[in-house]
Amino acid sequence: MKHNPLNSIARILKDGQNVAGTGFLAGQKNRLITCAHVVEFAGAGPGSTLKLTFYADPNHIYTAKVLQEGWREPNHEDIAVLEIIPEDSASEQFQSVALGSSFKAKGKTLNSFGFPYVMQRDGVYGKCEVMGPMQVDGFPVLQVSSKEITYGFSGAPAWDPDSGFVLGMVVSIISPDRGQAGRLGETAFITPIESIRAVYPTLALSGECPYRGLEPFEEEHKDIYFGRDAAIDELIGCLAKNNLVAIVGVSGSGKSSLVRAGLARGLDKYSDLPGLTKRKKVLFKAGATPLLNLLDGLNSIAIGGILGRLGLQDGPINNLDESRVLRDKTPSEIATILRDSCRENQVLVVVDQFERLFTECPDETRTRFMDVLLSVASEEIKILITLRADFYGQTLTHTEFGNAIKAAQLTLMAMTDDQLVETIVLPAQGTGREVEDDLIAQLIRDVRDRPGDLSLLEFALKELWRADNEGGVLTVKSYDQLGYLSPTEKVPGVRGAIIKRAEDEWAKQKAKGQEKVAERILLSLVTTTQTSQDPGRVLDTSRRARLAEFDPEARRVAQELADSFLLTTSEDPFSKEPIVEVSHEALIRNWPRLQQLVSTYRPFVNWYVQDFVPYFQGWLAENTPRNKKKLLLPDMMLQEAQHWERQYPNLLTGPRAEYIQESVNRHKRKRIYQISLGVATVTAALIIAFGIHSANESRGDELSERGVQALLQHDYQQAQLLLAESLAYRDSKTRGSTSWKPE
């Protein structure tokens, strides 16, 4: 992909035929850069016109206007910008040069091409060695040494022959110093490309990074989302024909970006497609309350009062248990209400990270939600889901839903080399920057045929941007420095980049004495599950946690990890409470330290997420003291909770420890009550026992004896019931009643 500056070079003419100097296309194809003194030598100035021809088309004469914008006088920075007038716009065979950086040009050998007197028509190459940066009349220049550069090279580009990137423009030469035996005859000066960028805003480097790192491309990034044109076309085609569509791909393949930026780009491209482009969009991540997420999104755009028809109060939807809120209606009835409310505003519902239903939802909630989606998918409400490939088999266990997604499925494959080039290069060029050819080749080698490494590629590109953006060129040298080097291994490339970032942040936390706190946070954000295809295979996936789960110190460290992009913070859509999660599952898959940490503590992690968290989160969310007590740990779970607390006190701190202690306290109070009840029951039992033979009432005797046996076995609840029945029976006999009922 090496650039060829010859396709941009022009001869600036004087009197319509003789050469005044050289120029080159930069930025827009009708804008040309040259020296101000060349323009004046051609008899022109700001606002006037001049003639020129291109090296690639020497027989056609073009007319160009000298712009006031970018004009710098010959005795100052000596820069001019020309605009080829519209009726003489440059041919498609011409190309704007690729601009590099002069920051590290010292010692480089550069090429140039100019039109000296003896080669006015055909031109000639020149070669120069950069001696170093300096100033002339207070302005920065590069001093070069060359045997070829002479008059007629003024305004010519000087480029790196390895990459084709232009690093500057030839501005002047030094005449031999007569006082020193004719020396300095090979000295010339180049205006660095940074000076040209500064005076010509079109070439200025924009400051915003076009790479997303571990974050997905959102809808507002559609103009910098490249490399997935084929997938976008396929997605639009699937949605146009089907009411329920699934995008399936491995983790890290870019599914979330496709349904955000890619979908928006596709809807712009096919803006006249009936039944699709005018739809309102509702997008949310699957999670613990997917049906409530769906209702919340649709309620904001539907007509006819969804909530009221479902028996809910208007206003914000509370984060309540779905089965309790909607238990009176079948999925079909819910779907009918939703479709009727969206007839006038047709909707496209996007459910991202559908696999979270299998890691965060009870079976009943997940099945109910899938039933609703099946029933609601229609012309009124189209459904689009993204699904990790390793959860595909589990989704198929819901037979009807599995058949539906198999009928309209888009599988996101690895990018081709050409698509990867677009992904790497086009975002940089959109900000005025370039990417070295060697870097492009190395990046492609590192991710070729590995669709799950697309997120790592974006992360590496963002790291490269941090290193090289000021110079204007992303370099293979910086990429080599991104790799991770430990005493035992070297991990280069995109995987090494994310490990290095994670390890650098870990070193900071360790230096502050906070690594144990960081461990506590990370272990709380991973959950494990098994695939239906391979029950023996364990999948580690990310988990969203409330910040309220952590103690104040852990919350502060979590924010530091979020500032370094290892974690992502947001808020719960219903409670508005802060939540935190691992920024991308690529971190879980590729960071050896985290993998080892989870492996070491896996029994604890499984217990914490599967057994402890469901009760704990309910307790955290409840504000009513009476209801809060009902959400404490059941007695049968206390022993295990206390075991883990004794074994890993560092992992169960703050609100977690408080929750366990409150549960223990309630258990103690119940025991005291049971003992008190037992004493009272024993007393009653003795009274009854003394009267057994004298009363000679077999039914009362039987109940009394069974009650005493239950008491001796510490089954206080059963003892109380039996003895109460005995007393009631005896009382009924005393009153001569023929029937009785225990109280």
KOLVEXKE-560583 format. One line per 3 residues: their letters; for each residue z, x, y of C-alpha. Coordinates in steps of 0.1 Angstrom, whole numbers. Example, Ala and Ser with C-alpha at 12.3 -4.5 7.8 and 13.67 -1.06 7.14 Angstrom:
2
AS) 78,123,-45 | 71,137,-11;
//
This chain:
743
MKH) 0,0,0 | -4,30,22 | -16,22,57;
NPL) -48,36,72 | -45,41,110 | -82,48,113;
NSI) -89,10,111 | -69,6,143 | -83,35,164;
ARI) -106,28,194 | -125,50,220 | -117,41,256;
LKD) -149,45,276 | -156,57,311 | -188,44,328;
GQN) -195,24,296 | -205,55,275 | -184,86,279;
VAG) -150,90,263 | -119,87,285 | -94,89,256;
TGF) -82,71,225 | -61,40,218 | -48,21,188;
LAG) -41,-15,178 | -4,-24,175 | 14,-56,170;
QKN) -11,-83,176 | -47,-76,166 | -60,-80,201;
RLI) -34,-56,217 | -41,-20,220 | -18,9,231;
TCA) -30,39,251 | -20,62,279 | -19,51,315;
HVV) -37,82,326 | -65,74,302 | -69,40,318;
EFA) -71,55,352 | -96,81,340 | -117,52,328;
GAG) -116,38,363 | -92,9,356 | -57,-2,363;
PGS) -33,-32,357 | -53,-65,360 | -87,-49,357;
TLK) -109,-44,326 | -125,-16,308 | -148,-10,278;
LTF) -141,4,244 | -154,7,209 | -137,10,175;
YAD) -140,39,151 | -147,14,123 | -174,-3,144;
PNH) -189,22,168 | -220,2,178 | -201,-28,192;
IYT) -187,-25,227 | -155,-46,235 | -140,-56,268;
AKV) -103,-53,273 | -79,-63,302 | -52,-39,313;
LQE) -19,-58,313 | 8,-55,338 | 32,-59,310;
GWR) 40,-26,294 | 23,-5,322 | 41,27,330;
EPN) 26,51,356 | 11,84,344 | 37,104,362;
HED) 65,85,343 | 63,73,307 | 25,71,308;
IAV) 19,40,287 | -6,12,290 | -12,-20,270;
LEI) -47,-35,267 | -57,-70,257 | -91,-75,241;
IPE) -104,-106,258 | -107,-137,235 | -145,-139,234;
DSA) -146,-103,223 | -116,-105,198 | -114,-77,174;
SEQ) -131,-80,140 | -110,-88,109 | -118,-53,95;
FQS) -95,-38,121 | -57,-35,115 | -27,-30,136;
VAL) -9,2,128 | 24,2,109 | 51,17,131;
GSS) 77,41,118 | 105,60,134 | 106,94,152;
FKA) 143,98,147 | 139,123,118 | 105,136,127;
KGK) 115,172,133 | 98,195,109 | 73,169,98;
TLN) 35,175,98 | 17,146,114 | -20,135,114;
SFG) -39,122,144 | -75,113,153 | -92,116,187;
FPY) -125,119,204 | -128,153,221 | -158,162,242;
VMQ) -177,178,212 | -170,148,189 | -172,119,214;
RDG) -189,94,190 | -176,103,155 | -142,117,164;
VYG) -121,143,146 | -88,147,128 | -60,167,142;
KCE) -28,180,126 | 4,189,143 | 39,201,134;
VMG) 68,185,151 | 90,211,167 | 116,187,179;
PMQ) 126,161,206 | 129,171,242 | 124,156,277;
VDG) 96,160,302 | 103,148,338 | 133,130,324;
FPV) 115,110,297 | 118,116,259 | 89,133,241;
LQV) 83,151,208 | 70,187,212 | 44,195,186;
SSK) 23,225,177 | -14,220,169 | -46,239,167;
EIT) -68,208,169 | -52,184,194 | -70,187,227;
YGF) -85,166,255 | -98,133,242 | -67,129,219;
SGA) -47,113,247 | -36,78,235 | -42,87,199;
PAW) -17,77,172 | 3,104,154 | 12,93,119;
DPD) 30,105,88 | 3,112,62 | 26,102,33;
SGF) 33,67,45 | 7,61,72 | 34,50,96;
VLG) 27,59,133 | 56,78,148 | 42,83,183;
MVV) 12,86,207 | -4,119,219 | 2,120,256;
SII) -6,155,269 | -13,191,261 | -2,223,278;
SPD) -29,246,292 | -25,283,282 | 2,300,302;
RGQ) -18,327,322 | 13,345,331 | 22,351,295;
AGR) -11,363,280 | -24,328,274 | 4,316,251;
LGE) 14,279,246 | -22,269,241 | -12,251,209;
TAF) 16,230,225 | 12,193,230 | 35,163,235;
ITP) 39,130,218 | 55,99,232 | 79,86,205;
IES) 72,52,191 | 107,41,203 | 96,45,239;
IRA) 65,23,233 | 86,-3,216 | 109,-3,246;
VYP) 82,-11,272 | 62,-35,249 | 84,-64,238;
TLA) 60,-75,211 | 67,-43,192 | 105,-44,198;
LSG) 127,-44,167 | 145,-77,163 | 181,-75,155;
ECP) 186,-101,128 | 185,-91,91 | 158,-111,72;
YRG) 174,-104,38 | 201,-127,25 | 220,-104,3;
LEP) 240,-125,-22 | 237,-157,-1 | 209,-182,-8;
FEE) 180,-188,16 | 188,-220,35 | 164,-244,50;
EHK) 165,-227,83 | 152,-195,66 | 120,-210,53;
DIY) 99,-188,75 | 113,-156,60 | 113,-169,24;
FGR) 85,-151,5 | 72,-145,-30 | 76,-180,-45;
DAA) 45,-198,-34 | 34,-207,-69 | 69,-220,-78;
IDE) 69,-240,-45 | 36,-256,-54 | 48,-265,-89;
LIG) 80,-279,-75 | 62,-302,-50 | 39,-313,-78;
CLA) 68,-322,-101 | 86,-341,-75 | 55,-361,-65;
KNN) 51,-373,-101 | 87,-376,-114 | 120,-391,-102;
LVA) 142,-366,-120 | 133,-329,-119 | 152,-299,-132;
IVG) 147,-263,-121 | 159,-240,-149 | 164,-203,-146;
VSG) 189,-175,-154 | 217,-167,-129 | 204,-147,-100;
SGK) 167,-159,-103 | 168,-177,-69 | 171,-214,-79;
SSL) 194,-222,-50 | 170,-206,-25 | 140,-225,-40;
VRA) 156,-259,-35 | 166,-250,1 | 141,-227,18;
GLA) 114,-231,-8 | 115,-269,-8 | 115,-270,30;
RGL) 85,-247,31 | 67,-268,5 | 73,-301,24;
DKY) 59,-285,55 | 28,-273,36 | 22,-307,20;
SDL) 33,-327,51 | 8,-355,43 | 19,-361,8;
PGL) 29,-398,5 | 63,-408,-9 | 79,-373,-6;
TKR) 78,-356,27 | 95,-383,48 | 125,-386,25;
KKV) 161,-379,37 | 177,-351,19 | 212,-349,4;
LFK) 222,-316,-11 | 255,-306,-27 | 269,-283,-53;
AGA) 281,-298,-85 | 318,-295,-91 | 350,-314,-100;
TPL) 340,-346,-81 | 302,-349,-84 | 300,-387,-81;
LNL) 321,-387,-49 | 299,-359,-35 | 269,-382,-42;
LDG) 285,-412,-26 | 295,-392,4 | 260,-378,10;
LNS) 243,-412,5 | 268,-431,26 | 258,-411,57;
IAI) 221,-422,55 | 220,-455,35 | 218,-490,49;
GGI) 239,-518,37 | 274,-504,33 | 276,-484,0;
LGR) 313,-480,1 | 321,-517,7 | 299,-528,-21;
LGL) 316,-504,-44 | 350,-517,-35 | 360,-487,-13;
QDG) 371,-486,23 | 347,-476,49 | 353,-442,65;
PIN) 358,-407,49 | 360,-408,12 | 393,-395,-2;
NLD) 393,-369,-28 | 405,-393,-55 | 400,-394,-92;
ESR) 365,-408,-98 | 374,-427,-129 | 402,-445,-110;
VLR) 382,-453,-80 | 351,-465,-98 | 364,-477,-132;
DKT) 355,-513,-126 | 317,-507,-124 | 293,-493,-149;
PSE) 269,-465,-141 | 241,-490,-140 | 259,-512,-115;
IAT) 267,-482,-93 | 230,-471,-95 | 218,-506,-85;
ILR) 240,-506,-54 | 228,-471,-44 | 191,-479,-49;
DSC) 194,-511,-29 | 211,-493,0 | 184,-466,1;
REN) 152,-488,0 | 145,-484,37 | 155,-447,38;
QVL) 141,-431,7 | 162,-401,-4 | 159,-368,-23;
VVV) 192,-358,-38 | 195,-321,-47 | 224,-312,-71;
DQF) 227,-274,-70 | 245,-254,-97 | 245,-283,-121;
ERL) 262,-261,-147 | 295,-263,-128 | 298,-298,-144;
FTE) 306,-280,-176 | 332,-256,-161 | 349,-278,-136;
CPD) 346,-314,-148 | 364,-334,-176 | 340,-346,-202;
ETR) 343,-382,-191 | 335,-374,-154 | 305,-353,-164;
TRF) 291,-379,-187 | 296,-407,-162 | 279,-387,-135;
MDV) 249,-379,-157 | 246,-416,-166 | 246,-425,-129;
LLS) 219,-400,-122 | 197,-413,-150 | 201,-449,-137;
VAS) 197,-441,-100 | 166,-419,-104 | 138,-440,-89;
EEI) 112,-442,-61 | 141,-450,-38 | 162,-420,-49;
KIL) 146,-389,-65 | 169,-364,-81 | 164,-326,-82;
ITL) 189,-304,-101 | 192,-266,-106 | 206,-255,-139;
RAD) 215,-221,-153 | 194,-214,-185 | 225,-205,-206;
FYG) 239,-240,-200 | 206,-257,-209 | 217,-265,-245;
QTL) 249,-281,-233 | 230,-304,-210 | 208,-315,-239;
THT) 239,-328,-258 | 235,-358,-235 | 204,-370,-253;
EFG) 189,-393,-227 | 196,-368,-198 | 182,-340,-219;
NAI) 150,-359,-227 | 146,-367,-189 | 148,-331,-178;
KAA) 126,-318,-206 | 99,-342,-194 | 100,-328,-158;
QLT) 112,-292,-159 | 103,-262,-138 | 113,-228,-154;
LMA) 118,-201,-128 | 103,-170,-142 | 105,-134,-131;
MTD) 83,-125,-101 | 51,-106,-105 | 47,-73,-88;
DQL) 26,-88,-60 | 53,-115,-54 | 79,-88,-53;
VET) 59,-68,-27 | 58,-100,-6 | 96,-104,-10;
IVL) 103,-68,0 | 77,-61,27 | 69,-93,46;
PAQ) 105,-100,59 | 107,-65,72 | 73,-66,89;
GTG) 83,-99,106 | 110,-80,125 | 87,-51,134;
REV) 99,-28,106 | 81,-12,76 | 91,-2,40;
EDD) 81,31,25 | 56,29,-3 | 79,50,-26;
LIA) 107,25,-20 | 86,-5,-28 | 75,11,-61;
QLI) 111,20,-70 | 125,-14,-62 | 98,-31,-83;
RDV) 105,-7,-112 | 142,-16,-110 | 137,-54,-112;
RDR) 104,-59,-130 | 107,-85,-158 | 144,-91,-149;
PGD) 145,-125,-131 | 183,-124,-129 | 181,-93,-107;
LSL) 165,-111,-78 | 198,-116,-61 | 206,-79,-66;
LEF) 173,-70,-50 | 182,-91,-19 | 216,-74,-18;
ALK) 200,-39,-20 | 175,-48,7 | 203,-60,30;
ELW) 222,-27,24 | 190,-8,32 | 187,-28,64;
RAD) 222,-17,74 | 212,19,68 | 177,20,82;
NEG) 171,-9,106 | 175,12,138 | 148,36,127;
GVL) 123,8,119 | 116,20,83 | 134,12,51;
TVK) 134,45,31 | 137,55,-5 | 162,82,6;
SYD) 186,55,17 | 180,36,-15 | 190,67,-36;
QLG) 222,68,-17 | 231,32,-26 | 236,40,-62;
YLS) 271,42,-77 | 284,75,-90 | 316,77,-109;
PTE) 332,106,-128 | 317,92,-160 | 285,75,-151;
KVP) 257,71,-125 | 243,37,-119 | 212,38,-96;
GVR) 191,11,-82 | 199,-25,-73 | 227,-27,-98;
GAI) 243,4,-85 | 241,-9,-50 | 264,-39,-57;
IKR) 288,-18,-77 | 290,8,-49 | 298,-20,-24;
AED) 324,-35,-46 | 340,-1,-54 | 340,9,-18;
EWA) 359,-23,-9 | 382,-18,-39 | 391,17,-26;
KQK) 400,3,8 | 423,-23,-8 | 439,4,-30;
AKG) 444,26,0 | 464,-2,16 | 484,-8,-16;
QEK) 467,-42,-21 | 448,-37,-53 | 473,-59,-73;
VAE) 468,-86,-47 | 430,-83,-51 | 434,-85,-88;
RIL) 453,-117,-85 | 426,-132,-63 | 396,-121,-85;
LSL) 412,-133,-117 | 417,-167,-101 | 380,-170,-93;
VTT) 366,-165,-128 | 364,-190,-156 | 351,-187,-192;
TQT) 331,-211,-213 | 311,-210,-245 | 274,-219,-250;
SQD) 265,-247,-274 | 238,-225,-289 | 261,-196,-297;
PGR) 298,-207,-299 | 309,-171,-304 | 294,-160,-271;
VLD) 317,-162,-240 | 302,-168,-206 | 322,-156,-175;
TSR) 313,-178,-145 | 326,-183,-110 | 352,-208,-100;
RAR) 360,-223,-66 | 397,-221,-57 | 417,-236,-29;
LAE) 432,-210,-6 | 464,-230,-9 | 467,-216,-45;
FDP) 475,-182,-30 | 505,-168,-12 | 500,-157,25;
EAR) 494,-120,15 | 467,-130,-10 | 450,-153,16;
RVA) 448,-124,40 | 433,-101,14 | 409,-129,3;
QEL) 396,-130,39 | 391,-92,39 | 371,-95,7;
ADS) 350,-123,23 | 344,-101,54 | 329,-75,30;
FLL) 307,-102,14 | 324,-100,-20 | 338,-135,-16;
TTS) 326,-166,2 | 348,-190,20 | 340,-226,29;
EDP) 359,-260,29 | 363,-289,5 | 340,-317,17;
FSK) 367,-343,13 | 401,-327,20 | 386,-302,44;
EPI) 409,-276,30 | 396,-240,28 | 382,-229,-5;
VEV) 371,-195,-18 | 348,-182,-45 | 330,-151,-57;
SHE) 299,-146,-34 | 275,-146,-64 | 278,-145,-102;
ALI) 258,-113,-100 | 291,-96,-91 | 307,-109,-122;
RNW) 278,-98,-144 | 274,-63,-130 | 308,-50,-117;
PRL) 324,-31,-146 | 359,-32,-129 | 358,-69,-127;
QQL) 344,-73,-162 | 372,-51,-176 | 398,-69,-155;
VST) 387,-103,-169 | 385,-89,-205 | 421,-75,-202;
YRP) 436,-107,-189 | 413,-132,-207 | 441,-151,-225;
FVN) 459,-156,-192 | 427,-165,-174 | 419,-192,-200;
WYV) 454,-206,-198 | 454,-206,-160 | 421,-223,-155;
QDF) 421,-247,-184 | 457,-257,-187 | 476,-248,-155;
VPY) 451,-255,-127 | 443,-292,-134 | 480,-301,-129;
FQG) 486,-275,-101 | 457,-286,-80 | 467,-322,-82;
WLA) 502,-312,-71 | 488,-291,-42 | 466,-320,-30;
ENT) 494,-347,-31 | 515,-352,0 | 538,-380,-11;
PRN) 571,-365,-26 | 574,-392,-52 | 538,-388,-65;
KKK) 541,-350,-62 | 570,-351,-88 | 547,-370,-112;
LLL) 522,-341,-111 | 546,-314,-122 | 540,-296,-155;
PDM) 547,-316,-186 | 577,-304,-205 | 556,-293,-234;
MLQ) 537,-268,-211 | 567,-253,-195 | 575,-228,-222;
EAQ) 540,-212,-220 | 540,-212,-182 | 574,-194,-182;
HWE) 560,-169,-208 | 530,-160,-185 | 553,-158,-155;
RQY) 575,-133,-173 | 546,-113,-186 | 525,-112,-153;
PNL) 549,-119,-124 | 523,-105,-100 | 497,-131,-110;
LTG) 520,-162,-105 | 534,-158,-70 | 538,-180,-40;
PRA) 528,-217,-45 | 521,-210,-82 | 557,-197,-88;
EYI) 571,-226,-67 | 552,-251,-88 | 565,-236,-120;
QES) 601,-235,-106 | 599,-272,-95 | 587,-281,-130;
VNR) 616,-262,-145 | 641,-279,-121 | 628,-313,-131;
HKR) 631,-304,-168 | 667,-294,-162 | 675,-326,-144;
KRI) 660,-346,-173 | 681,-326,-198 | 713,-333,-178;
YQI) 704,-370,-177 | 697,-370,-214 | 730,-353,-222;
SLG) 748,-377,-200 | 730,-405,-217 | 739,-390,-250;
VAT) 776,-390,-242 | 774,-426,-232 | 754,-434,-263;
VTA) 779,-417,-285 | 807,-437,-270 | 788,-469,-276;
ALI) 780,-457,-311 | 816,-451,-320 | 826,-485,-307;
IAF) 799,-500,-328 | 807,-478,-358 | 844,-489,-358;
GIH) 833,-525,-359 | 808,-521,-386 | 828,-532,-417;
SAN) 850,-557,-399 | 821,-575,-384 | 803,-574,-418;
ESR) 769,-580,-401 | 742,-561,-420 | 715,-563,-393;
GDE) 739,-548,-367 | 751,-522,-391 | 715,-511,-399;
LSE) 706,-507,-362 | 739,-489,-355 | 734,-464,-383;
RGV) 698,-457,-373 | 709,-452,-337 | 736,-427,-347;
QAL) 711,-408,-369 | 686,-406,-339 | 714,-394,-317;
LQH) 723,-366,-341 | 686,-356,-342 | 686,-354,-303;
DYQ) 661,-382,-301 | 680,-398,-272 | 653,-422,-262;
QAQ) 651,-437,-297 | 689,-437,-301 | 693,-456,-268;
LLL) 667,-482,-279 | 683,-488,-314 | 719,-490,-302;
AES) 709,-513,-274 | 693,-536,-300 | 724,-534,-321;
LAY) 747,-544,-292 | 723,-573,-282 | 723,-585,-318;
RDS) 761,-585,-321 | 764,-602,-287 | 740,-629,-299;
KTR) 762,-634,-330 | 793,-636,-309 | 778,-664,-288;
GST) 765,-682,-319 | 729,-678,-308 | 702,-682,-335;
SWK) 677,-659,-318 | 679,-627,-298 | 658,-602,-279;
PE) 668,-567,-269 | 669,-561,-231;
//
